[in-house]
Amino acid sequence: MPLRSNPTARQQRLGAELRKLREASGLTTEQAAAVLATNRTVITSTEAGRHGISPERVRRLACNYDCADSALVEALMRMAAERTRGWWEDFRGILPPTFLDISELEWFAKRLRMSTMTHIPGPFQTEAFARALFAAAIPALPADEFDARLAHRLQRRRALDRPDAPPYVAIIHEAALRIEVGGRETLREQLHSTLEMADRDNVTVQVIPFSAGAFPGSGQSILYAEGDVPSLDVVQLDRTTVAEFLHVEAQLRKFSLQLDQMQRVALSPEQTRDLIHAIAREL
């Protein structure tokens, strides 16, 4: 298969999982290459996500790597078979790669949990709300990048609009509901839009009230995307202007527990709706 000049996050993850399986089996890249009757450069390029691989070759490698996790093998084969060009690819070369990686993560996840402390979750944001956020950037964004970021932000809702949209749990701190991003009218519109999202069958919105006090994970936004199997889960954290993606089992367990605790201290979905309605009436 041809080399890929711009590997996607999914291709890189597939390659990384194949590398983990190979290293666990004790095989070298030369020995793995012999399994496929190819050279080690193909193996190293595949493990880096720069070279495509067929589902049949994934199964052959997994067999020779003595991988007994059939669910993982089937999930990796599905990743290898993906040929659809995602909508986010229209922004490649225009926006930072992490913007595209987040969109890809949201699109392919089987379930999503998101916690935000000061902003409404990206896929929920109205145009006016997102526009106000990007307008606050320092230094000011160039006009073409501003327009691209806005268009990309609004299209992220497509992951929740499609018929097979994944379950999405949004845990939002009360502060995010009260910060007047774009002014009172923009915030009021955003709150009503958030309530409409909460009415969707696949969406659950819970607010952590000020009265909850301290809780784990309060200092950052967390996106937990569940994969086809638990070992393919991903956590994305916002580190100021840089998005960080985590795959290590201990890290996944830590942030899953943090989100569990956040949901326990948050208001119920019904109480959340009541609070959002009350805040909107105050504006």
N, C-alpha and C positions, 0 to 999 in steps of 0.2 A: 504494500500500500504506500501511497506517496507521503513524503515528508509534509508536515504542517508547519507553516511559518508562524502562525499565531495560535498556539495551543490554548484550548479553553480550559476552564477550571475543572470540568468533568474529565477531559482527556488527561490532565495532569494528575487528578485523583486516581483514575484508572491505572495510570502508569505507576503511581506511588504504591498502590495496593499490590500490583504485580511484583514490584521490587520487594515489598515486605514478605510476600509468599516465597519468593526465590531465596531471600536471605534466611528465612526460617527453615527452608529445606536444606540449606548448606551448599547449594549449587552456585557456581560462578557464572558470570555473564557468558563466558565461553561455553560452558556446559549447557546453559539455557539455549544458546544459539544453535548448538548441535541438535537439540530437540526439534527445532523448527527448520533445520537444514539451512541456516542463514549465518550471518557473521555477528560478532558481538556488538558492532556499532548499531545494528537494528535493535538489539535488546536494550542497550543504553538509551537510544533515542525514544524507544517505546516507553521505557520507564520514566523518561523525562516529559512524556506527553507530546513529543514532537513528531512521532511516527504513529500512524494508525495501525490497528491490529484487528483482525477478523474475530468474530465470536468463536469460531472453530479453533483458532490458534490460542485464544484465551483458555478454552477447555483443555487443550493439549498441554499447555504450560501448567495449568493447575493440577492436572493429573500427574505430571512428572514432578511437581512440587509437593506431591502427597497431601494436597489440601482436601480434607474430608468434609469441609463445610459446604455442602451442596447449595444451600441458599445463597451464600456469598458468591460462589462460582456463577450461579445463574444471574445474580445481580451484575457481576462484572461483565458477563456476556451481553446483557442488555445494554450496558454502557457502551460496549464496543460496537454494538449494532446501530447506535443512534446516528442518524444521518441528517436529521432535520436541522435547518439553520434557524437558530433562535432569533427573535425580534431584536434582542440586544446587540446582535452582530452589526446592525446598522450603525451603531455608535463606536465600533472598534476603530481605534486610531484618532478618535475625536475626544473621548472621555478616558479618564484613568482606568486601567484594566480592572481595578477592584469594583468599580461601579458595575461592570459587566458580570463579574464573578458573583456579586450579590443577586443580580437578576436571575442568573443561571441557577443559583442555589435555591432561590424561591420557586422557580419554575419546576424543578425536578424533585423537590422535597415531597415526601409522603405525608408529613405533618410539620407544621411550623408553630413555634412559640416565640413571641417577641416581647421584650420588656423595654420600656422607654421611660426616662425620667423627666426630660424637659421638652420633648417634641412628640407630636402625634406620629405614629408609625408611618414610614414612607408610603406603603401601598394605600393608606387611608387618606393621604393629603390631597386637599383641593388645590386647584391651580393657584388661587390667590395666596393660600398659606405657603405653598412651596416657593412661589415667586418671592414672597417676603423673606423667607429663610435664605435663599440664594443671594438676595439683594444685600443681606447683612454681611456678606463675606468680605474679609480684609486679607489682601488687597482686593479691590473690586474685580469680578470676573469679566473677561473680554465678552463682548456681546454675543459672539457665535457660541462660545462655551456656555454662557448663561442660558441661551436658548436650548442648547443640547442637553444640559443638566435638567432643565425644566421638563423638556419632552420625555427624557428618560424616566424621571421621577413619576410622571403621570402614567406612563405605560407600565410601570411595575404593578399596577392594579390588575393587569391582564392575568397574572398568576391566580388571582382570586375570582376572576370573571368567567373563566372557562368552565364547561360542564363538569369536568373531572377535577375541579379545584380542590386542593388539600385542605384539611381542617386547619384553621388558623386561630391561635389564641394570642390576643393582644393584652398585655399587662401594662397599664399606663398609670404613672404616678399622677396624683391630683395636680401637681405643679404644672404638668404639661397641658392640663385643661384650663389653666388660669393665666398662663403667660400670653399676653395679647400680641401674638405674632401677626403683624400686618394691621393691627388695630382691632377695635371691638367688633366691627361688622364682619371682618375676615374671620375672627375667632368664632363668632356666633355661627357663621356659615359652616366652619370646620366642625364644630360640635354637632350640628344637625347632621352633617355628612357622616360623622363617626357613629351616630345613633342609627343611621340607615345601614351602615356596614354591620353593626351589631345585630340587626334583624335578620341577617343572612343565616341560613341553616348551618353553613360550614364555619361561621365566625363566632368566636366567643370574646367578649371584651370585659375585662375586670379592672377596676381602678383601685390603686393603693391610696387610701386617704392619708392626709397629713397626720391624722390621729394614730396611724400605725406605728409612728416613730421609726426607730432604726430597724433595718432588715438587711440580709445579705444581698450583695449585688447592687446596692443603691447608688454606686458611683459610676455606673456605665450602662450603656444599652447592650442588650444581649439578643442575638437571633440564634435560635436552636433549630436546625433543620434535620429532620429524621430521614434517613435514607431507606433503601429497600430492606436493608438489614442493619442492626444496631452498629456494626463495625464501620458502616458507611455514613454515620451521623457526622454532622459538622456544626461547630459553633463559630459564629462570626461576632467579633467584638469591635466596637468603635474606639480607637485609641486616638483621640483628638481628630486629626484629619486623615488618619491611616486606618484602614480596615484590616483586622487580623483574623485569620482563619485557623481554627484548632481542630485536630483530629485524634489526638492522643486519648486513650480510653479514660485515664484518670481525670483529664480535663473535662471530657464529656460528662463524666459522672458528677463532677463538682458542679458544673453549670446546670445540669439537669436538676440536681438537688436544690440549687439556689432558686430556680424557677418554680419548683414545687413549693418552696417556702413562701415565695412571693404570692403565689396563688392562694395559699392558706391565709395570709394576712390581708389579701385584697378583699374588696367587697364582692358580693355575689353579682352575677350578671344583671339580676333584677335591681339590686341596690345601685349598681353602677349606672344603669339607665336613669334612675331617679336623680342621682347626683348630677349627671351630665345635663339633664333637663333643667335642674335647679340653677346650675352655673350659667346656662344659656339665657335663662330668664333674667339673671342679674345684669347681663350685658346691655 
